[in-house]
Amino acid sequence: MSKLILSAFADEYADSFIGQLEVLAELGIGFIEPRFLDKINVADLSPAQAKGAKNLMNSFGIRVSSMGSPLGKITLDEDMEAHLEKARRVFETANLFETKFVRFFSFYPGAGQEIARERETVLDRVGRLMELAESYGLTLCHENEAKIYGESDDACLDLLEAFGGRVKCVFDMGNFVLDGVEPMGAFEKLAPHIAYFHIKDALAAGAIVPPGCGEAKIPEILGSYKKTMKEDTFVSLEPHLETFSGLNSLVGKSFENPYRFENRGIAFRTAAENLKDILAKL
């Protein structure tokens, strides 16, 4: 029987990579979606740093679910050739880390551009990233996020269908809530394309809250997906609680978050235990 498997962005718990692995081992989480290791982005790891990280993960028995890469998180007027070189380094590290998935984004508009009008440019750039990823035996997985081309569920579906299944979906129900998209409706549209999930919860007013405490319908969506899923699927915790300073400007909303935590460690542990409880009840 196929299972939902817990992973996490453990850099939200600690900057030090060994600290990240320690908390995952303590919480019984066997996978990580690496983003920052000792404050170094996965896209910037040297070959020696990547090998050291892999050896450290092996010593903890922790594997990589997907690369939490920043690919596609640039504007359309930035240098794409340089970005492809960065992608090549990400893909080499992904192979070393023995994962088949790489998270990416679908670009921000350049100066004076409206991203919805730049569909052909976006598809061209995503296609170039996709073909390079495939040359490394990897699958690109698109995350919905504010202000990129794939912000809405309809835009995500358009992008995914344009590549005929070669690009997959990282479904982030919390981001959809923050962008004013009803999450269950988005799930129903995108379910056939989902490779894995990012788990954060949110209130449409603008607050990110612990899993199960907001309007992202995490239990309902995961429960529905589990009924029909054909293979093991990662649910990757990305709680963004307490220490994520960029969110308010990102979504352009002011809010008073009803959930506050003394420190990032408590915030991360709370989110992890909430998600474990949700998964146990499905």
Secondary structure, DSSP 8 states (H G I E B T S, - for coil): ---EEEEE-GGGT-SSHHHHHHHHHHHT--EE--SEETTEEGGG--HHHHHHHHHHHHHHT-EES-B---TT-SBTTS-HHHHHHHHHHHHHHHHHHT-SEEEE---B--TT--GGGGHHHHHHHHHHHHHHHHHTT-EEEEE--TTSGGGSHHHHHHHHHHTTTSSEEEEEHHHHHHTT--HHHHHHHHGGGEEEEEE-EE-TTS-EE-TTSSSS-HHHHHHHHHHH--S-EEEEE----SS-TTHHHHHT-----S---SSHHHHHHHHHHHHHHHHHH-
